[in-house]
Amino acid sequence: MKNFSDMLSKAKAMQEKMREAQDQLKKIEVEGVSGGNSVKVVLAGDYELKSIHISDSAKKESQDIINDLIIAAYNNAKENLKKKSAEELSKITGGLNLPLDFKLPF
């Protein structure tokens, strides 16, 4: 029964590490760009949009083009955030490929 107790305590420790990792990931900020850096967006680790910067040259474009540039920059930031989150999670979990929302049943 000692092995089961050890395994249980290790699982609880891993769950606590995951909780800490989730908190740390929320603090990450990444940038996404489009249109040759004419539009930049910043996303937080919880996918909250923090800022949008549109260059003066991009502001001269039609509204449809500006909208497309914002969407492209957001999608770029989202991909960057996925990569950064995976890297940070790998550091915390020692390379285990656990999903960010990993939860144990206890």
Short mmCIF file of the C-alpha atoms (twelve columns), coordinates in Angstrom:
data_MODEL
# 
_entry.id   MODEL 
# 
loop_
_atom_site.group_PDB 
_atom_site.id 
_atom_site.type_symbol 
_atom_site.label_atom_id 
_atom_site.label_alt_id 
_atom_site.label_comp_id 
_atom_site.label_asym_id 
_atom_site.label_seq_id 
_atom_site.Cartn_x 
_atom_site.Cartn_y 
_atom_site.Cartn_z 
_atom_site.pdbx_PDB_model_num 
ATOM 1   C CA . MET A 1   0.000   0.000  0.000   1 
ATOM 2   C CA . LYS A 2   3.011   2.275  0.452   1 
ATOM 3   C CA . ASN A 3   3.543   2.390  -3.329  1 
ATOM 4   C CA . PHE A 4   -0.017  3.575  -3.828  1 
ATOM 5   C CA . SER A 5   0.459   6.305  -1.209  1 
ATOM 6   C CA . ASP A 6   3.666   7.417  -2.903  1 
ATOM 7   C CA . MET A 7   1.974   7.459  -6.269  1 
ATOM 8   C CA . LEU A 8   -0.938  9.448  -4.844  1 
ATOM 9   C CA . SER A 9   1.328   12.045 -3.262  1 
ATOM 10  C CA . LYS A 10  3.313   12.366 -6.510  1 
ATOM 11  C CA . ALA A 11  0.085   12.836 -8.453  1 
ATOM 12  C CA . LYS A 12  -1.046  15.533 -6.035  1 
ATOM 13  C CA . ALA A 13  2.321   17.256 -6.356  1 
ATOM 14  C CA . MET A 14  1.980   17.157 -10.154 1 
ATOM 15  C CA . GLN A 15  -1.517  18.612 -9.887  1 
ATOM 16  C CA . GLU A 16  -0.148  21.483 -7.795  1 
ATOM 17  C CA . LYS A 17  2.608   22.046 -10.373 1 
ATOM 18  C CA . MET A 18  -0.036  22.190 -13.092 1 
ATOM 19  C CA . ARG A 19  -2.033  24.736 -11.102 1 
ATOM 20  C CA . GLU A 20  1.108   26.845 -10.713 1 
ATOM 21  C CA . ALA A 21  1.848   26.444 -14.418 1 
ATOM 22  C CA . GLN A 22  -1.618  27.664 -15.345 1 
ATOM 23  C CA . ASP A 23  -1.112  30.735 -13.155 1 
ATOM 24  C CA . GLN A 24  2.296   31.377 -14.718 1 
ATOM 25  C CA . LEU A 25  0.948   30.982 -18.251 1 
ATOM 26  C CA . LYS A 26  -1.673  33.658 -17.634 1 
ATOM 27  C CA . LYS A 27  1.178   36.126 -17.101 1 
ATOM 28  C CA . ILE A 28  2.746   35.466 -20.506 1 
ATOM 29  C CA . GLU A 29  2.295   38.093 -23.201 1 
ATOM 30  C CA . VAL A 30  3.018   37.529 -26.883 1 
ATOM 31  C CA . GLU A 31  2.873   39.719 -29.936 1 
ATOM 32  C CA . GLY A 32  1.321   38.959 -33.289 1 
ATOM 33  C CA . VAL A 33  1.955   40.970 -36.437 1 
ATOM 34  C CA . SER A 34  0.621   41.268 -39.953 1 
ATOM 35  C CA . GLY A 35  1.024   43.428 -43.021 1 
ATOM 36  C CA . GLY A 36  4.779   43.762 -42.624 1 
ATOM 37  C CA . ASN A 37  4.421   44.910 -39.013 1 
ATOM 38  C CA . SER A 38  1.737   47.445 -39.912 1 
ATOM 39  C CA . VAL A 39  -0.613  45.859 -37.364 1 
ATOM 40  C CA . LYS A 40  0.525   44.457 -34.033 1 
ATOM 41  C CA . VAL A 41  -1.570  42.867 -31.298 1 
ATOM 42  C CA . VAL A 42  -0.574  41.674 -27.841 1 
ATOM 43  C CA . LEU A 43  -2.275  38.692 -26.209 1 
ATOM 44  C CA . ALA A 44  -2.014  37.589 -22.610 1 
ATOM 45  C CA . GLY A 45  -1.609  33.927 -21.695 1 
ATOM 46  C CA . ASP A 46  -5.349  33.556 -21.141 1 
ATOM 47  C CA . TYR A 47  -5.980  34.845 -24.701 1 
ATOM 48  C CA . GLU A 48  -7.090  38.254 -23.435 1 
ATOM 49  C CA . LEU A 49  -6.393  40.878 -26.080 1 
ATOM 50  C CA . LYS A 50  -4.188  43.478 -24.379 1 
ATOM 51  C CA . SER A 51  -3.482  45.939 -27.184 1 
ATOM 52  C CA . ILE A 52  -3.784  46.669 -30.888 1 
ATOM 53  C CA . HIS A 53  -1.414  48.985 -32.732 1 
ATOM 54  C CA . ILE A 54  -2.224  50.060 -36.285 1 
ATOM 55  C CA . SER A 55  0.459   52.006 -38.140 1 
ATOM 56  C CA . ASP A 56  -0.379  55.281 -39.870 1 
ATOM 57  C CA . SER A 57  0.173   53.674 -43.264 1 
ATOM 58  C CA . ALA A 58  -2.295  50.879 -42.448 1 
ATOM 59  C CA . LYS A 59  -4.882  53.422 -41.294 1 
ATOM 60  C CA . LYS A 60  -4.995  54.755 -44.859 1 
ATOM 61  C CA . GLU A 61  -6.313  51.397 -46.089 1 
ATOM 62  C CA . SER A 62  -9.985  50.493 -46.424 1 
ATOM 63  C CA . GLN A 63  -11.839 49.232 -43.371 1 
ATOM 64  C CA . ASP A 64  -12.007 45.714 -44.856 1 
ATOM 65  C CA . ILE A 65  -8.224  45.558 -45.243 1 
ATOM 66  C CA . ILE A 66  -7.671  46.887 -41.715 1 
ATOM 67  C CA . ASN A 67  -10.074 44.255 -40.364 1 
ATOM 68  C CA . ASP A 68  -8.217  41.513 -42.248 1 
ATOM 69  C CA . LEU A 69  -4.874  42.766 -40.910 1 
ATOM 70  C CA . ILE A 70  -6.177  42.763 -37.331 1 
ATOM 71  C CA . ILE A 71  -7.529  39.232 -37.726 1 
ATOM 72  C CA . ALA A 72  -4.239  38.041 -39.239 1 
ATOM 73  C CA . ALA A 73  -2.236  39.658 -36.426 1 
ATOM 74  C CA . TYR A 74  -4.508  38.086 -33.804 1 
ATOM 75  C CA . ASN A 75  -4.153  34.652 -35.403 1 
ATOM 76  C CA . ASN A 76  -0.376  35.097 -35.496 1 
ATOM 77  C CA . ALA A 77  -0.376  36.037 -31.798 1 
ATOM 78  C CA . LYS A 78  -2.570  33.040 -30.997 1 
ATOM 79  C CA . GLU A 79  -0.101  30.674 -32.686 1 
ATOM 80  C CA . ASN A 80  2.797   32.347 -30.893 1 
ATOM 81  C CA . LEU A 81  0.965   31.957 -27.596 1 
ATOM 82  C CA . LYS A 82  0.341   28.250 -28.203 1 
ATOM 83  C CA . LYS A 83  4.046   27.704 -28.886 1 
ATOM 84  C CA . LYS A 84  5.173   29.786 -25.911 1 
ATOM 85  C CA . SER A 85  2.667   28.066 -23.597 1 
ATOM 86  C CA . ALA A 86  3.833   24.631 -24.730 1 
ATOM 87  C CA . GLU A 87  7.463   25.607 -24.104 1 
ATOM 88  C CA . GLU A 88  6.722   26.950 -20.629 1 
ATOM 89  C CA . LEU A 89  4.569   23.956 -19.737 1 
ATOM 90  C CA . SER A 90  7.298   21.586 -20.864 1 
ATOM 91  C CA . LYS A 91  9.791   23.338 -18.567 1 
ATOM 92  C CA . ILE A 92  7.467   23.044 -15.596 1 
ATOM 93  C CA . THR A 93  6.418   19.427 -16.159 1 
ATOM 94  C CA . GLY A 94  9.876   18.175 -17.048 1 
ATOM 95  C CA . GLY A 95  8.975   17.418 -20.653 1 
ATOM 96  C CA . LEU A 96  5.744   15.539 -20.029 1 
ATOM 97  C CA . ASN A 97  3.212   16.350 -22.720 1 
ATOM 98  C CA . LEU A 98  0.285   17.063 -20.431 1 
ATOM 99  C CA . PRO A 99  -2.625  19.190 -21.597 1 
ATOM 100 C CA . LEU A 100 -2.847  22.643 -20.037 1 
ATOM 101 C CA . ASP A 101 -6.203  21.803 -18.465 1 
ATOM 102 C CA . PHE A 102 -4.915  18.548 -16.928 1 
ATOM 103 C CA . LYS A 103 -6.825  17.649 -13.775 1 
ATOM 104 C CA . LEU A 104 -6.667  14.646 -11.501 1 
ATOM 105 C CA . PRO A 105 -9.866  13.073 -10.163 1 
ATOM 106 C CA . PHE A 106 -9.160  13.990 -6.532  1 
# 
